[in-house]
Amino acid sequence: MGALWAIITERDVVRALVGHPTGTRVAELMTPDPVSIEPGASLRKAVEIMMRKGFRRLPVVADGRPVGIITSMDIIRLLHAAAREGRLAPELLETRVGDACTRPVISVGPDDDVSRAAQLMWEHGLGGLPVVDPGTGRLVGIITERDFFKLLAR
């Protein structure tokens, strides 16, 4: 048996794509019509969806347009802050998603090269981006670090 030489992470793949146009459009890798949540929904609802579906993030959408994104790390940070302040997790879970989500929304268009998505993810330390129709501003998909592995399979 050989010794472990290296490990490649999703973030490594993103970094490798920065500045290297691929000729692949975001629409080719994204998940179309992603599951989303409204800003007035509770964190409890967001956690339930994320756990049931195995997601690490959910676009927060009002009138079809992304207004934020709620991530598992957002929720962990809130729980940590609440614990330090002596607040109970059950009351925290009733917080509105719109009050807890990451803003502003950084997004890409479906016709952008995936290297553009990688660039934005790398620059902002993000694991995923909403994909927005540039004409209407409506959410049409989501692209995550994991989606870039589809390029390796080609």
N, C-alpha and C positions, 0 to 999 in steps of 0.2 A: 504494500500500500504506500502510496506517495503522501507527502505532507501537503497540507493546504497551502496553496501558493497565493491565492487571491479570492476575493469575493466581489461580484458585480451586483450593484444595487440598481433599483429603478432610477435613482437620482444620477447615477453614473451614466446611464443611457441618455437621460435628458441632457446632461452636460456635454456628452459626445456629439449631440446634434446641434448644439448652439453654433451658429455661424456657418452651418453646412446645409444649404438648401438641398432637399431630397427629391424634389419633383413630385412629392406625395402631398395631396391636399388633406387638410384637417378632416374634411368630410369622409375620407377613406378610412380613417382610424377611429373616429369618435363614436360614442354611443349615441344614436339618435333618440329623440324624444325621451330624455332622461326623467327619472323620477325626481320630483321637486317637492317643495313645501312652501306654504304661504307664510308671510311674516307674522301673522296673528296666531299661528299654531304654537303649541307649547313645546318646550325642549323635550318633554316626555314623549310626545308624538315623534319628534325627530329621532330620538334614541331608538324608539320602537322600530321605525322604518329602517334605520341604519343597521340595527342588529338583525332584523329579519332578512334583509337583502344582502348583508355583508358589505355595506358601503362605508367609506371613510369620510364622505362629504355629500352634501345635498345642496343643490342650488336653491336659493330662496327667491321665489318668483311672485310678483304682483302683476296682474293683468297681462300675463304671458311674458313679462320682461324681468330679467334677473335684477334683484336689488341687493343681493348679498350671497354669501355661501356659508353654510354652517358645517364645520368639520369636527371630527372626533377630538382633535386637539383643542378646539374652542371649548368644547364641553368639559374636557379634562381640566383646562385652565380655570373654568368657572367653578368646578367642583373643588379644586385646590384652594381657590380664594375663599369660597364659602366655608370650607373646613377650617381655614386659618382664622376666620371671623366668628366661628362658632355657629354658623347658620346650618340648618338641616338640609340635606340633599332633597327630600321630598318637596319642600317649598321651592327650591331652586329649579326643580324640574317643571314647575308651572310658569317659568319665565317665558316670555314670548320669543320665538326664534328671531324675529326682526330686531329685538333688543340685544341679541347675543351673537349675531352673525358677523362675519368678517366683511368689512366694506373698506373702500369702494370695490366694486366688481371689476376685475381685470379679465377681459375676455378676448377671444379670437373669432374670426369669421370662418365659415366652412370652406372657403376657397383659399385661405391662407396656407402657405407651405407649413408643414409640421415643424420645420426649424424655427418658425416664428413663435409657435406655441412653446417650444422648448426654451427659446430665449426668454420669453415672459415668465415661464415657470422658474427658470434659473435665477433671473434678476430679482424676483419677488419671493423666492423660497416657497413656491407653491407646488402642490402635488397634483393639481387639476385645474382646469379652466372651463367655464361655461363657453359654449359656442353659440354665437349670436348672429342672426341674420342681419347684415349691415343695413338693409333697406327698411326693416320694420323694427329692429331692436328686440325681436322676440327670440326666446331661447329655442334652439333647434337641436342642441346636443351638448355633450360634455366630453372633454378629452382629459385623460389622466396619464400619469407616468407609466402605468401598466400598459396603456394602449401603444406606447412606442415600441414595445416588444413585438408587436405585430409586424413591424418593419424587418425585424431579424428573421422572422419566419418566411419572408418572401424570397 
